[in-house]
């Protein structure tokens, strides 16, 4: 399972890089075309590692790449 989480985390990272480093949670889920729970676990992993921040109130969370999450 950890491998799947890591692969989806990479998909999320790539999606965010191509979309001004920010997206609404539902757009991320739709874009990566993976199970919602798997996407949420991957976002949690990225957040724990400091690569993304999660802002706002559910269900309208915004996922943002941090400065640690790629190019500035």
mmCIF file as Biopython writes it, N, C-alpha, C and O atoms, coordinates in Angstrom:
data_model
#
loop_
_atom_site.group_PDB
_atom_site.id
_atom_site.type_symbol
_atom_site.label_atom_id
_atom_site.label_alt_id
_atom_site.label_comp_id
_atom_site.label_asym_id
_atom_site.label_entity_id
_atom_site.label_seq_id
_atom_site.pdbx_PDB_ins_code
_atom_site.Cartn_x
_atom_site.Cartn_y
_atom_site.Cartn_z
_atom_site.occupancy
_atom_site.B_iso_or_equiv
_atom_site.auth_seq_id
_atom_site.auth_asym_id
_atom_site.pdbx_PDB_model_num
ATOM 1   N N  . UNK A ? 1  ? 0.813   -1.203 0.000   1.0 0.0 1  A 1 
ATOM 2   C CA . UNK A ? 1  ? 0.000   0.000  0.000   1.0 0.0 1  A 1 
ATOM 3   C C  . UNK A ? 1  ? 0.854   1.264  0.000   1.0 0.0 1  A 1 
ATOM 4   O O  . UNK A ? 1  ? 0.494   2.258  -0.630  1.0 0.0 1  A 1 
ATOM 5   N N  . UNK A ? 2  ? 1.984   1.227  0.706   1.0 0.0 2  A 1 
ATOM 6   C CA . UNK A ? 2  ? 2.835   2.416  0.784   1.0 0.0 2  A 1 
ATOM 7   C C  . UNK A ? 2  ? 3.333   2.818  -0.603  1.0 0.0 2  A 1 
ATOM 8   O O  . UNK A ? 2  ? 3.513   4.004  -0.880  1.0 0.0 2  A 1 
ATOM 9   N N  . UNK A ? 3  ? 3.555   1.839  -1.467  1.0 0.0 3  A 1 
ATOM 10  C CA . UNK A ? 3  ? 3.986   2.138  -2.831  1.0 0.0 3  A 1 
ATOM 11  C C  . UNK A ? 3  ? 2.891   2.869  -3.585  1.0 0.0 3  A 1 
ATOM 12  O O  . UNK A ? 3  ? 3.168   3.835  -4.295  1.0 0.0 3  A 1 
ATOM 13  N N  . UNK A ? 4  ? 1.641   2.418  -3.440  1.0 0.0 4  A 1 
ATOM 14  C CA . UNK A ? 4  ? 0.512   3.080  -4.101  1.0 0.0 4  A 1 
ATOM 15  C C  . UNK A ? 4  ? 0.373   4.518  -3.612  1.0 0.0 4  A 1 
ATOM 16  O O  . UNK A ? 4  ? 0.147   5.431  -4.406  1.0 0.0 4  A 1 
ATOM 17  N N  . UNK A ? 5  ? 0.509   4.712  -2.312  1.0 0.0 5  A 1 
ATOM 18  C CA . UNK A ? 5  ? 0.410   6.057  -1.743  1.0 0.0 5  A 1 
ATOM 19  C C  . UNK A ? 5  ? 1.496   6.953  -2.340  1.0 0.0 5  A 1 
ATOM 20  O O  . UNK A ? 5  ? 1.231   8.098  -2.708  1.0 0.0 5  A 1 
ATOM 21  N N  . UNK A ? 6  ? 2.705   6.432  -2.433  1.0 0.0 6  A 1 
ATOM 22  C CA . UNK A ? 6  ? 3.809   7.203  -2.993  1.0 0.0 6  A 1 
ATOM 23  C C  . UNK A ? 6  ? 3.606   7.550  -4.459  1.0 0.0 6  A 1 
ATOM 24  O O  . UNK A ? 6  ? 3.916   8.665  -4.880  1.0 0.0 6  A 1 
ATOM 25  N N  . UNK A ? 7  ? 3.090   6.611  -5.239  1.0 0.0 7  A 1 
ATOM 26  C CA . UNK A ? 7  ? 2.837   6.863  -6.662  1.0 0.0 7  A 1 
ATOM 27  C C  . UNK A ? 7  ? 1.770   7.947  -6.826  1.0 0.0 7  A 1 
ATOM 28  O O  . UNK A ? 7  ? 1.925   8.865  -7.631  1.0 0.0 7  A 1 
ATOM 29  N N  . UNK A ? 8  ? 0.698   7.832  -6.062  1.0 0.0 8  A 1 
ATOM 30  C CA . UNK A ? 8  ? -0.370  8.837  -6.140  1.0 0.0 8  A 1 
ATOM 31  C C  . UNK A ? 8  ? 0.134   10.193 -5.638  1.0 0.0 8  A 1 
ATOM 32  O O  . UNK A ? 8  ? -0.253  11.230 -6.178  1.0 0.0 8  A 1 
ATOM 33  N N  . UNK A ? 9  ? 0.981   10.199 -4.624  1.0 0.0 9  A 1 
ATOM 34  C CA . UNK A ? 9  ? 1.574   11.456 -4.151  1.0 0.0 9  A 1 
ATOM 35  C C  . UNK A ? 9  ? 2.342   12.129 -5.284  1.0 0.0 9  A 1 
ATOM 36  O O  . UNK A ? 9  ? 2.275   13.349 -5.434  1.0 0.0 9  A 1 
ATOM 37  N N  . UNK A ? 10 ? 3.065   11.355 -6.075  1.0 0.0 10 A 1 
ATOM 38  C CA . UNK A ? 10 ? 3.765   11.905 -7.230  1.0 0.0 10 A 1 
ATOM 39  C C  . UNK A ? 10 ? 2.808   12.459 -8.269  1.0 0.0 10 A 1 
ATOM 40  O O  . UNK A ? 10 ? 3.070   13.504 -8.865  1.0 0.0 10 A 1 
ATOM 41  N N  . UNK A ? 11 ? 1.703   11.767 -8.487  1.0 0.0 11 A 1 
ATOM 42  C CA . UNK A ? 11 ? 0.682   12.252 -9.423  1.0 0.0 11 A 1 
ATOM 43  C C  . UNK A ? 11 ? 0.096   13.586 -8.945  1.0 0.0 11 A 1 
ATOM 44  O O  . UNK A ? 11 ? -0.120  14.502 -9.739  1.0 0.0 11 A 1 
ATOM 45  N N  . UNK A ? 12 ? -0.154  13.676 -7.649  1.0 0.0 12 A 1 
ATOM 46  C CA . UNK A ? 12 ? -0.698  14.907 -7.076  1.0 0.0 12 A 1 
ATOM 47  C C  . UNK A ? 12 ? 0.305   16.045 -7.240  1.0 0.0 12 A 1 
ATOM 48  O O  . UNK A ? 12 ? -0.061  17.142 -7.661  1.0 0.0 12 A 1 
ATOM 49  N N  . UNK A ? 13 ? 1.549   15.788 -6.914  1.0 0.0 13 A 1 
ATOM 50  C CA . UNK A ? 13 ? 2.616   16.789 -7.036  1.0 0.0 13 A 1 
ATOM 51  C C  . UNK A ? 13 ? 2.675   17.309 -8.468  1.0 0.0 13 A 1 
ATOM 52  O O  . UNK A ? 13 ? 2.700   18.518 -8.697  1.0 0.0 13 A 1 
ATOM 53  N N  . UNK A ? 14 ? 2.698   16.385 -9.433  1.0 0.0 14 A 1 
ATOM 54  C CA . UNK A ? 14 ? 2.761   16.786 -10.842 1.0 0.0 14 A 1 
ATOM 55  C C  . UNK A ? 14 ? 1.542   17.600 -11.252 1.0 0.0 14 A 1 
ATOM 56  O O  . UNK A ? 14 ? 1.668   18.576 -11.992 1.0 0.0 14 A 1 
ATOM 57  N N  . UNK A ? 15 ? 0.376   17.211 -10.781 1.0 0.0 15 A 1 
ATOM 58  C CA . UNK A ? 15 ? -0.838  17.959 -11.090 1.0 0.0 15 A 1 
ATOM 59  C C  . UNK A ? 15 ? -0.742  19.379 -10.538 1.0 0.0 15 A 1 
ATOM 60  O O  . UNK A ? 15 ? -1.052  20.341 -11.240 1.0 0.0 15 A 1 
ATOM 61  N N  . UNK A ? 16 ? -0.317  19.510 -9.295  1.0 0.0 16 A 1 
ATOM 62  C CA . UNK A ? 16 ? -0.221  20.831 -8.680  1.0 0.0 16 A 1 
ATOM 63  C C  . UNK A ? 16 ? 0.815   21.709 -9.378  1.0 0.0 16 A 1 
ATOM 64  O O  . UNK A ? 16 ? 0.598   22.909 -9.547  1.0 0.0 16 A 1 
ATOM 65  N N  . UNK A ? 17 ? 1.926   21.124 -9.780  1.0 0.0 17 A 1 
ATOM 66  C CA . UNK A ? 17 ? 2.941   21.898 -10.504 1.0 0.0 17 A 1 
ATOM 67  C C  . UNK A ? 17 ? 2.393   22.454 -11.810 1.0 0.0 17 A 1 
ATOM 68  O O  . UNK A ? 17 ? 2.768   23.549 -12.229 1.0 0.0 17 A 1 
ATOM 69  N N  . UNK A ? 18 ? 1.520   21.711 -12.444 1.0 0.0 18 A 1 
ATOM 70  C CA . UNK A ? 18 ? 0.944   22.147 -13.710 1.0 0.0 18 A 1 
ATOM 71  C C  . UNK A ? 18 ? -0.273  23.040 -13.562 1.0 0.0 18 A 1 
ATOM 72  O O  . UNK A ? 18 ? -0.825  23.494 -14.564 1.0 0.0 18 A 1 
ATOM 73  N N  . UNK A ? 19 ? -0.705  23.303 -12.337 1.0 0.0 19 A 1 
ATOM 74  C CA . UNK A ? 19 ? -1.897  24.113 -12.096 1.0 0.0 19 A 1 
ATOM 75  C C  . UNK A ? 19 ? -1.617  25.208 -11.068 1.0 0.0 19 A 1 
ATOM 76  O O  . UNK A ? 19 ? -2.323  25.328 -10.067 1.0 0.0 19 A 1 
ATOM 77  N N  . UNK A ? 20 ? -0.591  25.996 -11.323 1.0 0.0 20 A 1 
ATOM 78  C CA . UNK A ? 20 ? -0.235  27.141 -10.474 1.0 0.0 20 A 1 
ATOM 79  C C  . UNK A ? 20 ? 0.013   26.761 -9.020  1.0 0.0 20 A 1 
ATOM 80  O O  . UNK A ? 20 ? -0.166  27.577 -8.116  1.0 0.0 20 A 1 
ATOM 81  N N  . UNK A ? 21 ? 0.433   25.496 -8.799  1.0 0.0 21 A 1 
ATOM 82  C CA . UNK A ? 21 ? 0.846   25.032 -7.475  1.0 0.0 21 A 1 
ATOM 83  C C  . UNK A ? 21 ? -0.286  24.968 -6.465  1.0 0.0 21 A 1 
ATOM 84  O O  . UNK A ? 21 ? -0.037  24.856 -5.265  1.0 0.0 21 A 1 
ATOM 85  N N  . UNK A ? 22 ? -1.550  25.038 -6.942  1.0 0.0 22 A 1 
ATOM 86  C CA . UNK A ? 22 ? -2.687  25.073 -6.029  1.0 0.0 22 A 1 
ATOM 87  C C  . UNK A ? 22 ? -3.917  24.499 -6.720  1.0 0.0 22 A 1 
ATOM 88  O O  . UNK A ? 22 ? -4.117  24.703 -7.917  1.0 0.0 22 A 1 
ATOM 89  N N  . UNK A ? 23 ? -4.739  23.782 -5.961  1.0 0.0 23 A 1 
ATOM 90  C CA . UNK A ? 23 ? -5.990  23.259 -6.508  1.0 0.0 23 A 1 
ATOM 91  C C  . UNK A ? 23 ? -6.945  22.908 -5.376  1.0 0.0 23 A 1 
ATOM 92  O O  . UNK A ? 23 ? -6.526  22.643 -4.249  1.0 0.0 23 A 1 
ATOM 93  N N  . UNK A ? 24 ? -8.212  22.911 -5.691  1.0 0.0 24 A 1 
ATOM 94  C CA . UNK A ? 24 ? -9.252  22.484 -4.753  1.0 0.0 24 A 1 
ATOM 95  C C  . UNK A ? 24 ? -9.211  20.958 -4.670  1.0 0.0 24 A 1 
ATOM 96  O O  . UNK A ? 24 ? -8.959  20.286 -5.670  1.0 0.0 24 A 1 
ATOM 97  N N  . UNK A ? 25 ? -9.453  20.422 -3.497  1.0 0.0 25 A 1 
ATOM 98  C CA . UNK A ? 25 ? -9.369  18.983 -3.261  1.0 0.0 25 A 1 
ATOM 99  C C  . UNK A ? 25 ? -10.131 18.173 -4.299  1.0 0.0 25 A 1 
ATOM 100 O O  . UNK A ? 25 ? -9.587  17.213 -4.846  1.0 0.0 25 A 1 
ATOM 101 N N  . UNK A ? 26 ? -11.365 18.534 -4.580  1.0 0.0 26 A 1 
ATOM 102 C CA . UNK A ? 26 ? -12.172 17.752 -5.527  1.0 0.0 26 A 1 
ATOM 103 C C  . UNK A ? 26 ? -11.541 17.726 -6.915  1.0 0.0 26 A 1 
ATOM 104 O O  . UNK A ? 26 ? -11.648 16.720 -7.617  1.0 0.0 26 A 1 
ATOM 105 N N  . UNK A ? 27 ? -10.885 18.812 -7.323  1.0 0.0 27 A 1 
ATOM 106 C CA . UNK A ? 27 ? -10.203 18.836 -8.621  1.0 0.0 27 A 1 
ATOM 107 C C  . UNK A ? 27 ? -9.010  17.885 -8.629  1.0 0.0 27 A 1 
ATOM 108 O O  . UNK A ? 27 ? -8.744  17.216 -9.627  1.0 0.0 27 A 1 
ATOM 109 N N  . UNK A ? 28 ? -8.299  17.832 -7.513  1.0 0.0 28 A 1 
ATOM 110 C CA . UNK A ? 28 ? -7.166  16.912 -7.404  1.0 0.0 28 A 1 
ATOM 111 C C  . UNK A ? 28 ? -7.660  15.466 -7.502  1.0 0.0 28 A 1 
ATOM 112 O O  . UNK A ? 28 ? -7.085  14.657 -8.231  1.0 0.0 28 A 1 
ATOM 113 N N  . UNK A ? 29 ? -8.712  15.152 -6.776  1.0 0.0 29 A 1 
ATOM 114 C CA . UNK A ? 29 ? -9.255  13.792 -6.798  1.0 0.0 29 A 1 
ATOM 115 C C  . UNK A ? 29 ? -9.693  13.419 -8.210  1.0 0.0 29 A 1 
ATOM 116 O O  . UNK A ? 29 ? -9.394  12.322 -8.682  1.0 0.0 29 A 1 
ATOM 117 N N  . UNK A ? 30 ? -10.398 14.320 -8.883  1.0 0.0 30 A 1 
ATOM 118 C CA . UNK A ? 30 ? -10.846 14.055 -10.255 1.0 0.0 30 A 1 
ATOM 119 C C  . UNK A ? 30 ? -9.667  13.896 -11.209 1.0 0.0 30 A 1 
ATOM 120 O O  . UNK A ? 30 ? -9.703  13.051 -12.104 1.0 0.0 30 A 1 
ATOM 121 N N  . UNK A ? 31 ? -8.627  14.698 -11.025 1.0 0.0 31 A 1 
ATOM 122 C CA . UNK A ? 31 ? -7.492  14.697 -11.948 1.0 0.0 31 A 1 
ATOM 123 C C  . UNK A ? 31 ? -6.663  13.422 -11.863 1.0 0.0 31 A 1 
ATOM 124 O O  . UNK A ? 31 ? -6.241  12.892 -12.890 1.0 0.0 31 A 1 
ATOM 125 N N  . UNK A ? 32 ? -6.424  12.922 -10.650 1.0 0.0 32 A 1 
ATOM 126 C CA . UNK A ? 32 ? -5.557  11.749 -10.525 1.0 0.0 32 A 1 
ATOM 127 C C  . UNK A ? 32 ? -6.303  10.439 -10.764 1.0 0.0 32 A 1 
ATOM 128 O O  . UNK A ? 32 ? -5.687  9.388  -10.946 1.0 0.0 32 A 1 
ATOM 129 N N  . UNK A ? 33 ? -7.640  10.511 -10.760 1.0 0.0 33 A 1 
ATOM 130 C CA . UNK A ? 33 ? -8.470  9.346  -11.099 1.0 0.0 33 A 1 
ATOM 131 C C  . UNK A ? 33 ? -8.142  8.105  -10.251 1.0 0.0 33 A 1 
ATOM 132 O O  . UNK A ? 33 ? -8.035  6.988  -10.756 1.0 0.0 33 A 1 
ATOM 133 N N  . UNK A ? 34 ? -7.990  8.348  -8.972  1.0 0.0 34 A 1 
ATOM 134 C CA . UNK A ? 34 ? -7.755  7.273  -8.012  1.0 0.0 34 A 1 
ATOM 135 C C  . UNK A ? 34 ? -8.811  7.344  -6.922  1.0 0.0 34 A 1 
ATOM 136 O O  . UNK A ? 34 ? -9.507  8.350  -6.785  1.0 0.0 34 A 1 
ATOM 137 N N  . UNK A ? 35 ? -8.924  6.283  -6.155  1.0 0.0 35 A 1 
ATOM 138 C CA . UNK A ? 35 ? -9.866  6.232  -5.050  1.0 0.0 35 A 1 
ATOM 139 C C  . UNK A ? 35 ? -9.642  7.405  -4.101  1.0 0.0 35 A 1 
ATOM 140 O O  . UNK A ? 35 ? -8.503  7.743  -3.777  1.0 0.0 35 A 1 
ATOM 141 N N  . UNK A ? 36 ? -10.735 8.021  -3.658  1.0 0.0 36 A 1 
ATOM 142 C CA . UNK A ? 36 ? -10.666 9.187  -2.782  1.0 0.0 36 A 1 
ATOM 143 C C  . UNK A ? 36 ? -9.816  8.925  -1.540  1.0 0.0 36 A 1 
ATOM 144 O O  . UNK A ? 36 ? -9.014  9.774  -1.151  1.0 0.0 36 A 1 
ATOM 145 N N  . UNK A ? 37 ? -9.983  7.765  -0.918  1.0 0.0 37 A 1 
ATOM 146 C CA . UNK A ? 37 ? -9.207  7.456  0.284   1.0 0.0 37 A 1 
ATOM 147 C C  . UNK A ? 37 ? -7.716  7.421  -0.008  1.0 0.0 37 A 1 
ATOM 148 O O  . UNK A ? 37 ? -6.916  7.905  0.793   1.0 0.0 37 A 1 
ATOM 149 N N  . UNK A ? 38 ? -7.335  6.857  -1.142  1.0 0.0 38 A 1 
ATOM 150 C CA . UNK A ? 38 ? -5.929  6.789  -1.522  1.0 0.0 38 A 1 
ATOM 151 C C  . UNK A ? 38 ? -5.377  8.196  -1.766  1.0 0.0 38 A 1 
ATOM 152 O O  . UNK A ? 38 ? -4.253  8.498  -1.365  1.0 0.0 38 A 1 
ATOM 153 N N  . UNK A ? 39 ? -6.155  9.049  -2.417  1.0 0.0 39 A 1 
ATOM 154 C CA . UNK A ? 39 ? -5.736  10.428 -2.645  1.0 0.0 39 A 1 
ATOM 155 C C  . UNK A ? 39 ? -5.563  11.156 -1.312  1.0 0.0 39 A 1 
ATOM 156 O O  . UNK A ? 39 ? -4.599  11.898 -1.125  1.0 0.0 39 A 1 
ATOM 157 N N  . UNK A ? 40 ? -6.490  10.943 -0.399  1.0 0.0 40 A 1 
ATOM 158 C CA . UNK A ? 40 ? -6.401  11.603 0.905   1.0 0.0 40 A 1 
ATOM 159 C C  . UNK A ? 40 ? -5.158  11.136 1.676   1.0 0.0 40 A 1 
ATOM 160 O O  . UNK A ? 40 ? -4.479  11.944 2.309   1.0 0.0 40 A 1 
ATOM 161 N N  . UNK A ? 41 ? -4.864  9.839  1.620   1.0 0.0 41 A 1 
ATOM 162 C CA . UNK A ? 41 ? -3.658  9.336  2.286   1.0 0.0 41 A 1 
ATOM 163 C C  . UNK A ? 41 ? -2.407  9.952  1.664   1.0 0.0 41 A 1 
ATOM 164 O O  . UNK A ? 41 ? -1.463  10.297 2.375   1.0 0.0 41 A 1 
ATOM 165 N N  . UNK A ? 42 ? -2.400  10.088 0.359   1.0 0.0 42 A 1 
ATOM 166 C CA . UNK A ? 42 ? -1.244  10.654 -0.336  1.0 0.0 42 A 1 
ATOM 167 C C  . UNK A ? 42 ? -1.066  12.129 0.000   1.0 0.0 42 A 1 
ATOM 168 O O  . UNK A ? 42 ? 0.059   12.591 0.186   1.0 0.0 42 A 1 
ATOM 169 N N  . UNK A ? 43 ? -2.162  12.867 0.078   1.0 0.0 43 A 1 
ATOM 170 C CA . UNK A ? 43 ? -2.082  14.268 0.479   1.0 0.0 43 A 1 
ATOM 171 C C  . UNK A ? 43 ? -1.563  14.369 1.910   1.0 0.0 43 A 1 
ATOM 172 O O  . UNK A ? 43 ? -0.752  15.243 2.217   1.0 0.0 43 A 1 
ATOM 173 N N  . UNK A ? 44 ? -2.023  13.485 2.778   1.0 0.0 44 A 1 
ATOM 174 C CA . UNK A ? 44 ? -1.533  13.464 4.150   1.0 0.0 44 A 1 
ATOM 175 C C  . UNK A ? 44 ? -0.036  13.220 4.219   1.0 0.0 44 A 1 
ATOM 176 O O  . UNK A ? 44 ? 0.672   13.857 4.999   1.0 0.0 44 A 1 
ATOM 177 N N  . UNK A ? 45 ? 0.438   12.298 3.402   1.0 0.0 45 A 1 
ATOM 178 C CA . UNK A ? 45 ? 1.868   12.015 3.353   1.0 0.0 45 A 1 
ATOM 179 C C  . UNK A ? 45 ? 2.631   13.258 2.896   1.0 0.0 45 A 1 
ATOM 180 O O  . UNK A ? 45 ? 3.614   13.657 3.520   1.0 0.0 45 A 1 
ATOM 181 N N  . UNK A ? 46 ? 2.168   13.868 1.796   1.0 0.0 46 A 1 
ATOM 182 C CA . UNK A ? 46 ? 2.837   15.069 1.300   1.0 0.0 46 A 1 
ATOM 183 C C  . UNK A ? 46 ? 2.808   16.188 2.336   1.0 0.0 46 A 1 
ATOM 184 O O  . UNK A ? 46 ? 3.788   16.917 2.489   1.0 0.0 46 A 1 
ATOM 185 N N  . UNK A ? 47 ? 1.693   16.327 3.046   1.0 0.0 47 A 1 
ATOM 186 C CA . UNK A ? 47 ? 1.582   17.363 4.074   1.0 0.0 47 A 1 
ATOM 187 C C  . UNK A ? 47 ? 2.538   17.083 5.234   1.0 0.0 47 A 1 
ATOM 188 O O  . UNK A ? 47 ? 3.206   17.990 5.731   1.0 0.0 47 A 1 
ATOM 189 N N  . UNK A ? 48 ? 2.597   15.833 5.655   1.0 0.0 48 A 1 
ATOM 190 C CA . UNK A ? 48 ? 3.482   15.467 6.768   1.0 0.0 48 A 1 
ATOM 191 C C  . UNK A ? 48 ? 4.941   15.725 6.429   1.0 0.0 48 A 1 
ATOM 192 O O  . UNK A ? 48 ? 5.731   16.106 7.292   1.0 0.0 48 A 1 
ATOM 193 N N  . UNK A ? 49 ? 5.291   15.515 5.168   1.0 0.0 49 A 1 
ATOM 194 C CA . UNK A ? 49 ? 6.663   15.747 4.723   1.0 0.0 49 A 1 
ATOM 195 C C  . UNK A ? 49 ? 6.942   17.223 4.424   1.0 0.0 49 A 1 
ATOM 196 O O  . UNK A ? 49 ? 8.076   17.592 4.120   1.0 0.0 49 A 1 
ATOM 197 N N  . UNK A ? 50 ? 5.905   18.066 4.510   1.0 0.0 50 A 1 
ATOM 198 C CA . UNK A ? 50 ? 6.082   19.498 4.288   1.0 0.0 50 A 1 
ATOM 199 C C  . UNK A ? 50 ? 6.039   19.920 2.836   1.0 0.0 50 A 1 
ATOM 200 O O  . UNK A ? 50 ? 6.414   21.048 2.514   1.0 0.0 50 A 1 
ATOM 201 N N  . UNK A ? 51 ? 5.590   19.043 1.949   1.0 0.0 51 A 1 
ATOM 202 C CA . UNK A ? 51 ? 5.569   19.351 0.525   1.0 0.0 51 A 1 
ATOM 203 C C  . UNK A ? 51 ? 4.303   20.061 0.080   1.0 0.0 51 A 1 
ATOM 204 O O  . UNK A ? 51 ? 4.310   20.757 -0.935  1.0 0.0 51 A 1 
ATOM 205 N N  . UNK A ? 52 ? 3.209   19.895 0.827   1.0 0.0 52 A 1 
ATOM 206 C CA . UNK A ? 52 ? 1.972   20.606 0.525   1.0 0.0 52 A 1 
ATOM 207 C C  . UNK A ? 52 ? 1.390   21.155 1.821   1.0 0.0 52 A 1 
ATOM 208 O O  . UNK A ? 52 ? 1.682   20.671 2.914   1.0 0.0 52 A 1 
ATOM 209 N N  . UNK A ? 53 ? 0.566   22.172 1.664   1.0 0.0 53 A 1 
ATOM 210 C CA . UNK A ? 53 ? -0.251  22.639 2.783   1.0 0.0 53 A 1 
ATOM 211 C C  . UNK A ? 53 ? -1.705  22.437 2.388   1.0 0.0 53 A 1 
ATOM 212 O O  . UNK A ? 53 ? -2.055  22.466 1.209   1.0 0.0 53 A 1 
ATOM 213 N N  . UNK A ? 54 ? -2.534  22.234 3.384   1.0 0.0 54 A 1 
ATOM 214 C CA . UNK A ? 54 ? -3.964  22.049 3.173   1.0 0.0 54 A 1 
ATOM 215 C C  . UNK A ? 54 ? -4.650  23.182 3.924   1.0 0.0 54 A 1 
ATOM 216 O O  . UNK A ? 54 ? -4.509  23.312 5.140   1.0 0.0 54 A 1 
ATOM 217 N N  . UNK A ? 55 ? -5.395  24.001 3.185   1.0 0.0 55 A 1 
ATOM 218 C CA . UNK A ? 55 ? -6.024  25.177 3.764   1.0 0.0 55 A 1 
ATOM 219 C C  . UNK A ? 55 ? -7.526  25.143 3.536   1.0 0.0 55 A 1 
ATOM 220 O O  . UNK A ? 55 ? -8.013  24.441 2.649   1.0 0.0 55 A 1 
ATOM 221 N N  . UNK A ? 56 ? -8.257  25.902 4.340   1.0 0.0 56 A 1 
ATOM 222 C CA . UNK A ? 56 ? -9.691  26.040 4.170   1.0 0.0 56 A 1 
ATOM 223 C C  . UNK A ? 56 ? -10.473 25.092 5.043   1.0 0.0 56 A 1 
ATOM 224 O O  . UNK A ? 56 ? -9.930  24.430 5.927   1.0 0.0 56 A 1 
ATOM 225 N N  . UNK A ? 57 ? -11.754 25.044 4.776   1.0 0.0 57 A 1 
ATOM 226 C CA . UNK A ? 57 ? -12.687 24.208 5.514   1.0 0.0 57 A 1 
ATOM 227 C C  . UNK A ? 57 ? -13.268 23.155 4.582   1.0 0.0 57 A 1 
ATOM 228 O O  . UNK A ? 57 ? -13.520 23.426 3.408   1.0 0.0 57 A 1 
ATOM 229 N N  . UNK A ? 58 ? -13.479 21.949 5.113   1.0 0.0 58 A 1 
ATOM 230 C CA . UNK A ? 58 ? -14.057 20.874 4.316   1.0 0.0 58 A 1 
ATOM 231 C C  . UNK A ? 58 ? -15.468 21.193 3.922   1.0 0.0 58 A 1 
ATOM 232 O O  . UNK A ? 58 ? -16.183 21.825 4.700   1.0 0.0 58 A 1 
ATOM 233 N N  . UNK A ? 59 ? -15.902 20.793 2.768   1.0 0.0 59 A 1 
ATOM 234 C CA . UNK A ? 59 ? -15.170 19.968 1.808   1.0 0.0 59 A 1 
ATOM 235 C C  . UNK A ? 59 ? -14.358 20.779 0.814   1.0 0.0 59 A 1 
ATOM 236 O O  . UNK A ? 59 ? -13.822 20.215 -0.141  1.0 0.0 59 A 1 
ATOM 237 N N  . UNK A ? 60 ? -14.251 22.094 1.011   1.0 0.0 60 A 1 
ATOM 238 C CA . UNK A ? 60 ? -13.583 22.962 0.034   1.0 0.0 60 A 1 
ATOM 239 C C  . UNK A ? 60 ? -12.113 23.206 0.376   1.0 0.0 60 A 1 
ATOM 240 O O  . UNK A ? 60 ? -11.647 24.344 0.324   1.0 0.0 60 A 1 
ATOM 241 N N  . UNK A ? 61 ? -11.398 22.170 0.716   1.0 0.0 61 A 1 
ATOM 242 C CA . UNK A ? 61 ? -9.979  22.317 1.028   1.0 0.0 61 A 1 
ATOM 243 C C  . UNK A ? 61 ? -9.207  22.723 -0.220  1.0 0.0 61 A 1 
ATOM 244 O O  . UNK A ? 61 ? -9.543  22.330 -1.337  1.0 0.0 61 A 1 
ATOM 245 N N  . UNK A ? 62 ? -8.168  23.519 -0.003  1.0 0.0 62 A 1 
ATOM 246 C CA . UNK A ? 62 ? -7.248  23.875 -1.076  1.0 0.0 62 A 1 
ATOM 247 C C  . UNK A ? 62 ? -5.907  23.233 -0.757  1.0 0.0 62 A 1 
ATOM 248 O O  . UNK A ? 62 ? -5.402  23.334 0.361   1.0 0.0 62 A 1 
ATOM 249 N N  . UNK A ? 63 ? -5.340  22.571 -1.760  1.0 0.0 63 A 1 
ATOM 250 C CA . UNK A ? 63 ? -4.054  21.908 -1.618  1.0 0.0 63 A 1 
ATOM 251 C C  . UNK A ? 63 ? -3.017  22.787 -2.339  1.0 0.0 63 A 1 
ATOM 252 O O  . UNK A ? 63 ? -3.203  23.133 -3.506  1.0 0.0 63 A 1 
ATOM 253 N N  . UNK A ? 64 ? -1.937  23.143 -1.652  1.0 0.0 64 A 1 
ATOM 254 C CA . UNK A ? 64 ? -0.909  24.024 -2.200  1.0 0.0 64 A 1 
ATOM 255 C C  . UNK A ? 64 ? 0.463   23.382 -2.067  1.0 0.0 64 A 1 
ATOM 256 O O  . UNK A ? 64 ? 0.804   22.843 -1.014  1.0 0.0 64 A 1 
ATOM 257 N N  . UNK A ? 65 ? 1.246   23.441 -3.133  1.0 0.0 65 A 1 
ATOM 258 C CA . UNK A ? 65 ? 2.649   23.049 -3.015  1.0 0.0 65 A 1 
ATOM 259 C C  . UNK A ? 65 ? 3.362   24.091 -2.178  1.0 0.0 65 A 1 
ATOM 260 O O  . UNK A ? 65 ? 3.163   25.287 -2.391  1.0 0.0 65 A 1 
ATOM 261 N N  . UNK A ? 66 ? 4.177   23.675 -1.243  1.0 0.0 66 A 1 
ATOM 262 C CA . UNK A ? 66 ? 4.972   24.608 -0.453  1.0 0.0 66 A 1 
ATOM 263 C C  . UNK A ? 66 ? 6.270   24.868 -1.174  1.0 0.0 66 A 1 
ATOM 264 O O  . UNK A ? 66 ? 6.528   24.270 -2.219  1.0 0.0 66 A 1 
ATOM 265 N N  . UNK A ? 67 ? 7.101   25.756 -0.633  1.0 0.0 67 A 1 
ATOM 266 C CA . UNK A ? 67 ? 8.416   26.011 -1.229  1.0 0.0 67 A 1 
ATOM 267 C C  . UNK A ? 67 ? 9.271   24.759 -1.222  1.0 0.0 67 A 1 
ATOM 268 O O  . UNK A ? 67 ? 10.147  24.591 -2.069  1.0 0.0 67 A 1 
ATOM 269 N N  . UNK A ? 68 ? 9.010   23.866 -0.249  1.0 0.0 68 A 1 
ATOM 270 C CA . UNK A ? 68 ? 9.728   22.586 -0.226  1.0 0.0 68 A 1 
ATOM 271 C C  . UNK A ? 68 ? 9.226   21.665 -1.317  1.0 0.0 68 A 1 
ATOM 272 O O  . UNK A ? 68 ? 9.893   20.692 -1.669  1.0 0.0 68 A 1 
ATOM 273 N N  . UNK A ? 69 ? 8.044   21.965 -1.860  1.0 0.0 69 A 1 
ATOM 274 C CA . UNK A ? 69 ? 7.392   21.082 -2.818  1.0 0.0 69 A 1 
ATOM 275 C C  . UNK A ? 69 ? 7.784   21.322 -4.250  1.0 0.0 69 A 1 
ATOM 276 O O  . UNK A ? 69 ? 7.045   20.924 -5.151  1.0 0.0 69 A 1 
ATOM 277 N N  . UNK A ? 70 ? 8.884   21.937 -4.502  1.0 0.0 70 A 1 
ATOM 278 C CA . UNK A ? 70 ? 9.310   22.124 -5.886  1.0 0.0 70 A 1 
ATOM 279 C C  . UNK A ? 70 ? 9.896   23.499 -6.110  1.0 0.0 70 A 1 
ATOM 280 O O  . UNK A ? 70 ? 10.354  24.161 -5.178  1.0 0.0 70 A 1 
ATOM 281 N N  . UNK A ? 71 ? 9.873   23.919 -7.370  1.0 0.0 71 A 1 
ATOM 282 C CA . UNK A ? 71 ? 10.468  25.186 -7.778  1.0 0.0 71 A 1 
ATOM 283 C C  . UNK A ? 71 ? 9.750   26.359 -7.140  1.0 0.0 71 A 1 
ATOM 284 O O  . UNK A ? 71 ? 8.546   26.318 -6.892  1.0 0.0 71 A 1 
ATOM 285 N N  . UNK A ? 72 ? 10.520  27.404 -6.882  1.0 0.0 72 A 1 
ATOM 286 C CA . UNK A ? 72 ? 9.920   28.629 -6.357  1.0 0.0 72 A 1 
ATOM 287 C C  . UNK A ? 72 ? 9.552   29.534 -7.502  1.0 0.0 72 A 1 
ATOM 288 O O  . UNK A ? 72 ? 9.029   30.626 -7.281  1.0 0.0 72 A 1 
#
